[in-house]
Amino acid sequence: MGKRIWMLLPLSLLFFLSQFYRATSAVIASELMHDLSLTAEDLGLLSSVFFYAFALIQIPMGAAIDLFGAKRLILFLSSLGIVGATIFALANSFPVALIGRALMGVGMACALMGPYKLISVWFPPHAFATISGLILSIGTLGSIVATAPLAVAVNWIGWRKAFLAIALIHLFITLWIYMVVKDSPNEHQRGNKLTLHKKDWFKESVDGILLVLRLPSFWLIALAAFVRYGTYISIAGLWAGPYLEHIYHIPLIDRGKILMAFPIGFIIGGPIFGLLSDRVFRNRKAVALLGMSFYTIFILPLTGFILAPSPIMIAGVFFCIGFLTSCGLVMYANIKDLLPSSISGTAMSAVNFFTMAGAGFFQHIMGITIEKFSLHQGQLPSEAFSLAFGLCFCAAALGTIAYLFVKEVHS
């Protein structure tokens, strides 16, 4: 158990960095728009390219994890992420910043699926959602650091130096993973590396992918994951910041404090949803459906169509959205339980493809939607955010309905 915990620490910190990178745009949005001369649509694309790059390599990466082991993929991709963070920090134009953000997305592509694969090997099946929830909660501290602490750092040393510092920390964590993580208990006992020479590895990977894609419940879970995380990260990781600035005229440091409610809710929700899935309901579908239903309801206040929340209510709404979206970890457990363990990496990465594609899609679409409204004295109208958040509400409702038809699995 001591070896397992020692392995989980750097893996959790890697996911911490992934959460940090993806959530920073909400705090530094104004600085990016000023320094790189970005429009709202440009900002949406710059933030979303992280998720597009992340998503594009999920399925081949998942097959590679199953065939060659998670550790190699984590180390290789994490190294690319360090390069991306450095390029982004030094970028003096929109195209260079796009390249940096894209490499950061590629670099973080294995930050959760790699640990998930290792958890499925090192821990018993009935503990998967609980351990995953703990990883998510620890990692989501990165989202907290990307709010008020990042705002303070940006005020002090600027966003560029802040990113250079985090790239150095990223390097340290990658070296830590290299030293302590093993792909299986057998490898840990032998002290040597697994061979890469696998017969018919291409056919095995294609067969695994096809088996996942033929499962009807996979597409329903993928749709729910697409809209759940896509709407969440678009709100929490990008547009909630401008929303607080333009609608409530809240300054940078105070915006960072309010945005902290999202990850705090997520941190608390992760272990709770894991325990509900593993120990209480013992039913992945019921827990995921419960979370999705209430998640959809709590997006509604942001639309302003029924009741415009006061500044005091905003933090509570943000907390509930963060808490409820952590039900997403149960979706990974759901698809894992529906398919053979030998392709668990492929199955979970396939769902993660849609998860991250949703993040890129919704951030970009919301940027295009908001861009259609004209600035008035440097401010965006409330109608711009009402329409953008209304799209999120409708999408989340669609994902909830889709999950009604997912096959039930008892853990």
ABEGO torsion letter per residue (X at the ends): XAAAAAAAAAAAAAAAAAAAAAAAAAAAAAAAAAAAGBBAAAAAAAAAAAAAAAAAAAAAAAAAAAAAEAAAAAAAAAAAAAAAAAAAAABABAAAAAAAAAAAAAAAAAAAAAAAAAAAAABBAAAAAAAAAAAAAAAAAAAAAABAAAAAAAAAAEAAAAAAAAAAAAAAAAAAAAAABBABAAAAAAGBBBBABBBGAAAAAAAAAAAAAABAAAAAAAAAAAAAAAAAAAAAAAAAAAAAAAAAGBBAAAAAAAAAAAAAAAAAAAAAAAAAAAAAAGBAAAAAAAAAAAAAAAAAAAAGAABBBBAAAAAAAAAAAAAAAAAAAAAAAAAAAABBAAAAAAAAAAAAAAAAAAAAAAAAAAAAAAAABBBBGGBBBAAAAAAAAAAAAAAAAAAAAAAAABBBBBX
